[in-house]
Amino acid sequence: MDFHLFLLFATTTAIVISSPGPSAILVVTQGANHGLGRAIFGILGIAVGGIIYFTLSATGISSLILASTTVFSTIKWIGVAFLLYLGCKALFSKSALINITPEKGQKTRSALFLQGLFIMISNPKAMLFFTAILPQFIDLDHPIAPQILIMGVTTYALQIPIYSAYAYMGERITRSGIKGGIKAWFANALNKCAGAALVFAGIKMIGVTVSK
């Protein structure tokens, strides 16, 4: 896998993971209510859910490559459009506060893990994201399996620290006594930065797709 292509993949994936969404809201809530040490189990649940979606997407994409390079090329252009859509949506969205929902009592580690797993599995956008993004970075001139493995490990490795940062943020909010959640201006700033970066990534991928 080309190193510059790998960097683009890692950057795009990190941006999408960092964008405020259901998974981020969950880990902020878990961090606020149970602390980072216990919220890590919810984060692991999200990561396992991501691995499941990633595996399903990778299997389907590998089948497409074997079946038809024309179909594979079409999927790549759909993926570019999806990245641009995500970017524009984030740029023009009116993000609300990431509210922290109080919970009664301490949840077990397995309950926190299952919460994270469920929030990821119940989000079909995760499957769509992996299906859209993987084809952009696969080089058909090299073995496919090692490339997919590298992308899968990278995705997992990015989810843990990024969601841990959200959980820590939730923990700090509780300790500081701030009520209501993360300020709207901060959530909006995250969305705008993520949106601009995704649009940039989509434009970069147009050049990569055309060159191939």
N, C-alpha and C positions, 0 to 999 in steps of 0.2 A: 504494500500500500504506500503510495506516494506520501512523503512526510507533510507536505503543504496541504494535501487533501485531507490528511488525518487531522491536522490542526483546525481546518475549516469545519470538519465534522465535530470535533470536540468542542469548539467554540459555539457552534450552532446548538448542539445538544445542551450545553451548559446554560445558554440563554433561555431555552425553552423550559428547562427544569427550574430555573430561577424565577420565571414569570409567576406572579401570584395566581394561584388556582386552587382547586379542591385539596390537592396533596399538601400544598404549602399551608393552607388554612388549618388542616388537620394537625400538622406537626407543631404549628404555633400554639394551637389549643392544648395539645398534649404537653408541650414544654411548659406552658403557663400553669397547667393543673398538676402535672406530675414531675416536672423537672427534666432536664436534658438526659440524665442518666436512665430514666425509664422511657422517655420519648424515643430513644434510639430503637426500641423494639417496634414501634410504629413505623419508623423510618425503614427498618429492615423488611417489614411487611410490604411497604410501598416498592422497595427495590425488588423483592421477589415477584410482585405483580408485574413490574416492569420487565423482568427476565422472561416471564411467561409470554407477555405480549411480543417481546423482542423475538423470542424463539418461533412463535407462530408466524410473525411477519417474515422472518428470515427464511423459514421453510417455504412459504408461499412465493417469495421473491426468487428463491433458487429454482423452484419449479417453473416459474415464468421464463427465467433465463434459458433453461433447457428446452422449453416449448417454443419460444419465439422471441428473437431479439427485437423484432418490430414492436411487439406488445410491451417488452421491457422498456424500450425507448419511450413509448407513449406514457407508461407509468412514471418515468423520470420527469417528463414535462408536467404531468399532473402534480408531481411532488414539488416542482418549482412553483407552480401556481399556489399550492397549499402553503408553502413557506411565505410567499408574498401576502396571502390572505391572512395568515396568523400575524404577520408584522403589521399590516394595515389595521387589523382589528385591535391590536394592542395600542397602536398609536392613537386611534380615535375613540377608544373606549373611555367611559366615565367610571373609573374604578372607585368602589366604595371602600370603607374601612375594612381591614381584615379583623373582624370581631372575634373576641375570645369568649367561647361559650363555657360558663362555669360547669363543672361536673362534681357530683356528690361522691365522696369517698375515693379511694385509690383503686384504679383498675389493675388487674393482674397483667403480667408481662405478655401472656398469651392473648389477652383481650386487646391490648394495645397493638400487638402484631397483627391480629385479625382485622382491626379497624383500618390499619394501613393497607393491608392486602385488599380488603373490600373496596376501599376508596379508589384504588388503582384499577382493579378488575371491573368496577362498575362505571369506569370512564372510557367509553369507546373512542374518545379522541386520542387516547394513548396508542391504540392499535393503528389508527389512521396516521398518527405522527410517524411511527416506526415504518409503516408501509410507504409513506411519502419520502422519508429522509434516507433510508438505507440505499435505495437504488442510485442516489446521487453520488455516492462515494465508492461504489463497487467498480473496480477495474477489471473488465472482462479478459484482459490480456494476462491476468495472473490468477492463481487458484482462488476460488471464491470463499471456501470455508475458512481459511486463516483470516481473511479480511473481515468476515462477519464476526468471528471470534474476538478479534481486536476491538471492533466497534461495540460488541456486547459487554466486554470487560470494562471498556472506557465508560460506557453509559452507567454501569453499576458503580464504578469508582467515583463518578461525578455526583450521583444521587446522594450518597452517604454524607459527604461534607456540606453540600448545599442545603439539604434538608436539616442537617444538624445545626447549621447556622440559623435557620428559621426557628427551630426548637429552642435554641439558646436565646433568641430574640424574645420568644414567648416567656421564657423563664425570667429574663431580665425585666420584662414589663410587669410581671407579677411582683417581683422583688422591689421594684421602684414605686409600686402603688399606682401606676397609670391605669385608668379605667377606660373601657370602650374599645381598645385595640390599637392597631397601628394607624397612625395618622393618615388621612386621605391623601395629603400631598405626597407622602412617601410612597404609598401604593401607586399613585399616579406616575410618579417619577420612575419607579421600577418598570411600569408598563410602557412608558414612552421610550425608555432606553432599550428595553427588550424589543419593542416594535421596530425601532430604527435599525437595530442590529440584525433582526430577522429579514427585513426588507433588503438590507445590504447583502446578507448571506444568499437570499433568493436571486439577486442580481448577479452575484458571483457565480452561482450555480448555473445560470443561463450560459455564461461564458464556457464553463466546464462542459455542459451538455452539448453545446454547439461544436466545441473542439473535438468531441468524441464522435 
